[in-house]
Amino acid sequence: MKPISAKDFARLLRQHGWEQARVKGSHHVYTKRGNPARISLPIHANQSVKTGLLKHLMALADIDETEL
């Protein structure tokens, strides 16, 4: 899986209709109307999202690996 920064993944979430609901510290929480899931994305400077967390968030957001 290709590494991606948290800022780039946040941009990808917004492209898929997710909206930023709130920010607490470095965690940005995204919601999507009609979807009960909440996505909490830790954004630390320009660091990449860890692989396990990235796979989990992609499954919640219904984003395919080819879109990275």
N, C-alpha and C positions, 0 to 999 in steps of 0.2 A: 504494500500500500504506500502510495506517495505521501510524504509528509506535507502538511499544510499548516500555516500559521492560524492562530485563533481568529485574528482579524479577517483573514481571507475566508475562513469558514463562516464567520458572522455575516459577511457579504453574501455568501452562497445561501445562507438561511433566509436572508431578506429577499433574495431573488426567487425563493420558493414560497413566498407569502408569509413568512414568520415575522412577527413584529417584536421589537424590544419592549418588554413590559416594565422592567425595572433594572437597576444596577445597585448592587451592594458590594462595596469594595471592588475586587477585581472580577466578580462573577456577574455576568450579564445574563438575564433571564429572558427567554424568548417564548412567546405563545403564538398560537395560530387559531383563528376562529374556526369552530367546528371540530377541533382536535383537542382532546382532554390532556394531552401531554404538555409538559413544560420542559424546556431545554435550558439547563444552566451551563453556560460556557465560561470557563476561567480564561480571562485574557491577561496574560503577563507579557508585556512588551511585545516582542516579535517572536516569541518562542512557539515551537510547533506543538500541536495537540498530540498527546500520547496516543499510540495506535489503538489500544483497547478502548479508551474513552471515545476516540474518533469513530470507531466502528459502532459503538453503542449510540452515539448521537446521530449518526447517519441512519441507523435503523429507526430511531424515533422520528426523524424528520422525513423519512422515506426518500433518501437521497442515494443514488447509485454511485458506486466507486468510480465509474467512468466520467462522472461530472466533476471530479476533482481536477 
